[in-house]
């Protein structure tokens, strides 16, 4: 296989790593928002909550609102341990961190190829090391079925950020 084909492997893996960084960052943000919402609901409805003593909550409308909020908070408090958001957040953070490191490693290879005007032996070794990292990330994803709409959205973004024309191809010897 020629060097240019190997370079396309690097560039494709770089764009895939970039896609995964965007994807897992988005998924992590969603989990963190849900976790924050559940935490707030549980805190609001806690019997010692300052909110429960507000004068508005002593009116008929306030009592009804408080019953509704308390019901939501009770459901949130019940579901929270089953959703295991803390565990999921930690797993997504680790995965995101891994893909960021992989993205950086691949970018470093790309810069070296540009600087050296070739796909050197040291670049090949760096790529092999990067693929070992990728194997670990790819075999232990935080979700079995990715959100296709998000993947498609970020795929389009990555292709705009890193178009094929922007990728350096040294002359083959």
C-alpha positions as CSV (number, residue, x, y, z in Angstrom):
1,X,0.0,0.0,0.0
2,X,1.4,3.4,-1.0
3,X,2.2,6.1,1.5
4,X,-0.8,8.2,0.2
5,X,-3.2,5.4,1.1
6,X,-1.7,5.2,4.5
7,X,-2.0,9.0,4.8
8,X,-5.7,8.8,4.1
9,X,-6.0,6.3,6.9
10,X,-4.4,8.9,9.2
11,X,-6.7,11.7,7.9
12,X,-9.8,9.5,8.1
13,X,-8.9,8.5,11.7
14,X,-8.3,12.1,12.6
15,X,-11.7,13.2,11.3
16,X,-13.3,10.2,13.1
17,X,-11.6,11.2,16.3
18,X,-12.8,14.7,15.9
19,X,-16.3,13.4,15.2
20,X,-16.2,11.4,18.4
21,X,-14.9,14.3,20.5
22,X,-17.9,16.4,19.3
23,X,-20.4,13.5,19.8
24,X,-19.3,12.5,23.3
25,X,-19.0,16.1,24.3
26,X,-22.6,16.6,23.3
27,X,-23.8,13.4,25.0
28,X,-21.9,14.4,28.2
29,X,-23.5,17.8,28.2
30,X,-27.0,16.2,27.9
31,X,-26.3,13.9,30.8
32,X,-24.9,16.7,33.0
33,X,-28.0,18.8,32.3
34,X,-30.3,15.9,33.3
35,X,-28.2,15.3,36.4
36,X,-28.4,19.0,37.3
37,X,-32.2,19.0,36.8
38,X,-32.6,16.0,39.0
39,X,-30.3,17.4,41.7
40,X,-32.3,20.7,41.8
41,X,-35.6,18.9,41.9
42,X,-34.5,16.8,44.9
43,X,-33.0,19.8,46.6
44,X,-36.1,22.0,46.2
45,X,-38.4,19.4,47.6
46,X,-36.2,18.5,50.6
47,X,-38.2,19.0,53.8
48,X,-35.5,21.4,55.0
49,X,-35.6,23.5,51.8
50,X,-35.9,27.2,52.3
51,X,-38.3,27.3,49.3
52,X,-40.9,25.3,51.2
53,X,-41.3,28.2,53.6
54,X,-41.9,30.9,51.1
55,X,-45.2,32.8,51.7
56,X,-46.4,32.2,48.1
57,X,-46.5,28.5,48.9
58,X,-49.0,29.1,51.7
59,X,-51.6,30.3,49.2
60,X,-54.0,27.9,47.3
61,X,-52.1,28.4,44.1
62,X,-48.8,27.9,45.9
63,X,-50.0,24.8,47.6
64,X,-51.0,23.3,44.3
65,X,-47.7,24.3,42.7
66,X,-45.8,22.9,45.7
67,X,-47.7,19.6,45.4
68,X,-46.8,19.4,41.7
69,X,-43.1,20.2,42.3
70,X,-43.0,17.8,45.2
71,X,-44.4,15.1,43.0
72,X,-41.8,15.7,40.3
73,X,-39.0,15.8,42.9
74,X,-40.2,12.6,44.5
75,X,-40.1,10.9,41.0
76,X,-36.7,12.4,40.4
77,X,-35.4,11.2,43.7
78,X,-36.8,7.7,43.1
79,X,-35.3,7.5,39.5
80,X,-31.9,9.0,40.3
81,X,-30.3,5.9,41.6
82,X,-31.7,3.8,38.8
83,X,-30.5,6.1,36.1
84,X,-26.9,6.0,37.4
85,X,-26.1,9.4,35.9
86,X,-23.0,9.9,38.0
87,X,-21.5,6.6,36.7
88,X,-22.5,7.4,33.1
89,X,-21.1,10.9,33.3
90,X,-17.8,9.5,34.6
91,X,-17.7,7.0,31.7
92,X,-18.5,9.6,29.1
93,X,-15.8,11.9,30.6
94,X,-13.2,9.1,30.3
95,X,-14.3,8.3,26.7
96,X,-14.3,12.0,25.7
97,X,-10.8,12.4,27.3
98,X,-9.5,9.4,25.4
99,X,-10.8,10.7,22.0
100,X,-9.4,14.1,22.7
101,X,-6.0,12.5,23.3
102,X,-6.3,10.4,20.2
103,X,-7.3,13.5,18.2
104,X,-4.3,15.4,19.4
105,X,-2.0,12.4,18.7
106,X,-3.3,12.2,15.1
107,X,-3.0,16.0,14.7
108,X,0.6,15.8,15.9
109,X,1.3,13.2,13.2
110,X,-0.3,15.4,10.5
111,X,1.8,18.3,11.6
112,X,5.0,16.2,11.5
113,X,4.1,14.9,8.0
114,X,3.7,18.6,6.8
115,X,6.9,19.6,8.4
116,X,8.9,16.7,7.1
117,X,7.1,16.6,3.7
118,X,6.9,12.8,4.1
119,X,5.4,10.0,5.9
120,X,8.5,9.0,7.9
121,X,9.2,5.9,10.0
122,X,8.6,8.0,13.2
123,X,5.2,9.0,11.9
124,X,4.4,5.4,11.2
125,X,5.3,4.4,14.7
126,X,3.3,7.3,16.1
127,X,0.3,6.1,14.0
128,X,0.6,2.6,15.3
129,X,0.6,3.9,18.9
130,X,-2.5,6.0,18.1
131,X,-4.3,3.0,16.7
132,X,-3.7,1.1,19.9
133,X,-5.4,3.9,21.8
134,X,-8.2,3.8,19.3
135,X,-8.7,0.1,19.8
136,X,-9.2,0.5,23.5
137,X,-11.7,3.3,23.0
138,X,-13.6,1.6,20.2
139,X,-14.0,-1.7,22.1
140,X,-15.5,-0.1,25.2
141,X,-18.0,2.6,24.1
142,X,-20.3,4.2,26.7
143,X,-23.3,3.4,24.5
144,X,-24.1,0.5,22.2
145,X,-26.3,2.5,19.8
146,X,-25.1,6.0,18.9
147,X,-27.6,8.7,18.2
148,X,-27.7,8.7,14.4
149,X,-29.0,12.3,14.1
150,X,-26.1,13.6,16.2
151,X,-23.6,11.5,14.4
152,X,-24.8,12.8,11.0
153,X,-24.8,16.4,12.3
154,X,-21.3,16.2,13.6
155,X,-20.1,14.3,10.5
156,X,-21.2,17.2,8.4
157,X,-19.5,19.7,10.8
158,X,-16.2,17.7,10.7
159,X,-16.2,17.6,6.9
160,X,-16.6,21.4,6.8
161,X,-13.9,21.9,9.5
162,X,-11.4,19.4,7.8
163,X,-12.2,19.2,4.1
164,X,-10.1,16.8,2.0
165,X,-8.6,19.7,0.1
166,X,-7.0,21.0,3.3
167,X,-5.1,17.7,3.9
168,X,-1.5,17.6,2.9
169,X,-0.3,14.9,0.5
170,X,3.5,14.8,0.0
171,X,4.7,13.6,-3.4
172,X,5.4,9.8,-3.5
173,X,8.9,8.9,-4.3
